[in-house]
Amino acid sequence: MLTDAQHLALKKLRDHGGEGVIDKHGKVVASGERLLGLEPVTWLRLITTGHIEVRGDLRIGITAKGRDALAAAPGLKVNPHGIQGSSHQQPARHAGAE
């Protein structure tokens, strides 16, 4: 599952030709335009997950897995703190505790 930043990075790279070059600041340049608003660590995580591959010296491109992730419908966002099991008990309310 991709984070919002990873999904945005893949989308931006796809919209700019699907390939790019990493500049000296760790930013990606694709179709002559610097893809701003994304951290270098986002690109590294996409490479380690196989959504982007290295295609030569400082060149990257979207893989089939990355294209599939973009084509898939986004899932529902769930707040993990809101998940409660069936054995969850509500805290007791004591008079005057408010």
N, C-alpha and C positions, 0 to 999 in steps of 0.2 A: 504494500500500500504506500502511495506517495504522500508526502506532506504537501501543503498548499504551495510552499516555495518551490519544491521539486516539480510539481505539476506546472507551475507558472514558467519555470526555467525551460522545461521541455516544450511547452507551447510557444514561447518566444523563439526558441531555436528552430522549431518546425516552421514558424511563420517567416523566418529569415533564411530559408533554404535547407535547413536540416543539418548543416555543417558550420563549424566555426573554428576560430583560432583563439588560443588563450594568450592574452597580451602580458606584458611584464608586470602588470599590477594584479594578475589573476582574474581579470575580467574577460568575458568572451566577446569577440568581435565576429559578427556574421553579416554577410551581404554588405560589408563596409560600414556597419553600424554597431556601436558598442551596446551590448545588452545590459542596461543599467538596472539597479535595484535588486541585484542578486549577489549573494555572498559566494566567494570562491569555494567554500566548503560544500555548498549545494551542488556544484558541478562535480566535485570529488565524490560525493555520496552517490550521485547518479552514475558515475563511472563504476563504483564498487558494486552497485546493485545490478549493473548490466543494462541499464536504460540508455546509456551513452557509452561509446567506445572510442578509444584512441586510434586515430587514423594516420599517424605520422607525427613528426616533430611539432608539438604544441597544437595539433589539429584534433578536433573531436567531431563526432557525428552521432545522430540518433540511430539506435539499433531497432530491430524488429520488435523487441520487447518494449522499447520506449514508444514506438508507434502504436502498439497494442494498448499500452497504458493510457495514451491520449484518446484512443477510440472508445475505450470502455466508459460507460456512463458512470459519473461520480457517485460514490456510495453515500449513505447517510452518515452524517457526522454525529458521533455519540460522545457525550461527556462521560468519561469513565468514572467520575466521582458521583454521577447520578445513578449508577447501576447498583441495585440492592437485591440481595438474595431473598429467598422466601423466609429465611430464618431471621431477617433483620427486624429488630424491635425499635419502635419509636422511643426516643428518650422520654422518661417520665416527667410530667409537668407538675411542679410543686407550687402551691399557692404562695404568692409573694416572691417567687424566684425571678419574675420578669424584671 
